[in-house]
Amino acid sequence: MTLSVIAGTSFVLGFSGAIMPGPLLSVTIAETVRRGPWAGPQLVAGHALLEGAVVLLLFTGVGGAAGRPGVFAAFALIGAAMLLWMGYGMLRGLPTLRLDFQAERRRGLHPLAAGVVVSLANPYFTLWWGTVGLGYLAVAHQAGLAGVATFYLFHILSDLVWYAFVSGTVSYGRRFLTDRLYRRLIGGCALFVIAFGTYFGYLGVQALLG
């Protein structure tokens, strides 16, 4: 992959995960109600610190092994299976999917700390990085350190774009994002996730066959 392809696919793949309902989205809405539109970017900053540590740990552990065809194939195929499962789940949930902007005004952690804690407490976070993230790092590593850095930066950028948008929407009115538009956004991302999962599978099989 070229750096531009890594950047684009990392952004869309990260965005596909970010827009799905989950703990971080709920906390973003609650903290925005309490603190205002800067809560989203602050939560992402905490989330980014944790993901930076994860990328560093995975890269130092995966770096040498990723060059071996068998190891690369295993990472790619595990990532492919996870992506295909994610994409299917996103499409299956479309009919009943809605974005709830209601939240209680309650006390909590500072958004920066909450971004770390909520991410750590989410089992999906560990599952994603142990499968998709690991597979993508193996692919990005083929472009060297620049590839890994590009993957991380654009992954974080996708989180920042979405959660800043959510905070702004909660603060200034939700007319910008209807449930219908949200479902279309999820549907488009689901198709991308399935396509990218298929590509990961192709890379894995290709590595196995030599």
C-alpha positions, -999 to +999 in steps of 0.1 A: +000+000+000+011+036-006+009+061+022-021+078+005-040+045+004-031+038+040-043+073+050-076+070+031-085+034+042-074+040+078-097+071+080-128+054+066-122+022+086-117+042+118-148+063+110-168+031+104-161+021+140-164+055+155-200+062+142-214+030+157-233+034+190-212+026+220-199+037+254-177+065+240-206+080+220-228+079+251-202+096+272-195+122+245-232+132+244-234+133+283-202+154+286-213+177+258-246+184+276-225+191+308-194+209+294-202+221+259-189+214+224-152+209+234-160+177+253-159+156+221-123+166+211-111+162+247-125+127+249-108+118+216-075+132+230-077+107+259-088+079+235-058+088+212-033+086+241-045+051+249-045+040+212-010+055+207+003+033+235-015+003+220+000+010+185+035+013+200+032-019+219+018-038+189+043-023+165+073-032+187+059-067+191+047-072+155+074-053+137+099-081+132+074-109+129+051-091+103+077-097+076+073-135+078+046-147+053+030-171+077+026-145+105+015-118+081-011-142+066-025-150+101-028-114+110-045-105+077-070-134+078-079-128+114-085-091+106-105-101+075-128-123+095-134-096+121-141-069+094-166-092+076-183-099+109-184-062+117-198-052+083-225-079+085-235-067+119-237-031+108-260-040+079-282-063+100-288-036+126-297-008+101-336-011+103-337-003+140-307+020+143-312+054+157-290+081+173-302+092+207-290+127+217-307+127+251-284+124+282-286+132+319-266+160+334-245+141+359-210+145+374-182+124+360-145+123+351-127+150+331-133+142+294-096+135+288-095+109+316-130+096+306-117+090+270-090+066+285-112+049+310-142+043+288-120+029+260-103+005+285-136-006+299-150-014+264-143-051+254-149-042+218-118-019+220-095-049+229-112-071+203-108-046+175-071-039+182-064-076+187-078-085+153-084-056+128-058-033+143-032-060+144-039-070+108-038-034+096-005-028+114+010-058+097-001-044+063+009-008+071+043-020+084+052-030+048+055+008+042+078+011+072+075+034+102+058+061+079+031+036+071+024+028+108+024+065+117+001+073+088-023+046+099-024+059+135-028+096+126-056+091+102-073+066+125-073+092+152-084+119+127-115+099+119-124+098+156-118+135+160-140+144+130-169+122+142-169+131+179-164+168+172-194+166+149-215+149+176-205+175+202-214+203+178-247+187+169-257+182+205-247+218+214-263+235+184-292+213+174-295+179+159-312+190+127-278+183+109-281+145+115-314+128+111-319+090+118-324+084+081-291+101+072-273+083+101-286+049+087-273+057+052-239+067+067-237+034+086-248+015+055-221+030+033-195+024+059-206-012+063-201-018+026-166-003+028-158-025+059-169-057+040-149-047+009-118-040+030-123-073+048-124-091+015-092-073+005-075-083+038-086-119+031-070-117-004-037-105+011-038-133+036-044-160+011-018-145-013+008-146+015-001-182+023+003-193-013+035-174-017 
